[in-house]
Amino acid sequence: MAIYLEGLLWYLFLLDCLVYNIMCWSKGKWHHQETHWLSDYFPLHRFWGLFYLFLVLWTGFALYRMQLIVFW
């Protein structure tokens, strides 16, 4: 099985998306951050977390259909 750059980048985005959503849904319990680690322009908000998750999963589904990523 070949490893493609698109697949590797998608897995990194998926990891970032999961961390972002965990930070959104646990705000105030485990931490008091108000923004994403990347920039102050990305506030921690549940709606944007779900929207980000939707976009990442949609992109992953497209890459899966093109057979650029696989799930074992």
Secondary structure, 3 states (H helix, E strand, C coil): CCCCHHHHHHHHHHHHHHHHHHHHHCECCCECCCECCCCCCCECCHHHHHHHHHHHHHHHHHHHHCCCCCCC
